[in-house]
Amino acid sequence: MMAENKRVRLEPHIEEYLKSHAIRVLDKPASAVTSAELTTLTNAIIYEHKLAQSMAKQIPFAKLFSWLMSWVPGSRVVGLNQQATDVPTMKELPEPDNFEFDADLGDLYEEAA
């Protein structure tokens, strides 16, 4: 199947994103990219995205993430369809530290100086 020439309008942020890949894909600075090369950049990025998406479908990321988080002490991972059962309430939270003594001690040092 042959590619057809079609005109499309690029939003400025998309064009900037495409040009940011010019060095990596075309080995050319972003300022020297022509409109024809924008097509090449677009095709390359779409192809890379398609490859990454097919790889992501093969890897069970949710299970991998849960397994990794099981190694982190004190972490608790809650799935999308689950709710945490032991969420602390405001009554269970510890009282904030009182720093009045520290402030008074600092005042004493300032007065002595």
Residue pairs with C-beta under 8 A, 6 or more apart in sequence:
10 18
10 38
15 38
18 33
18 38
18 41
18 42
18 45
19 30
19 33
19 38
19 41
20 30
21 41
21 44
21 45
22 28
22 29
22 30
22 32
22 33
22 37
22 41
23 29
23 30
25 40
25 41
25 44
25 45
26 33
26 37
26 40
26 41
28 37
33 41
62 79
65 77
66 77
66 79
69 75
69 77
70 77
76 84
78 84
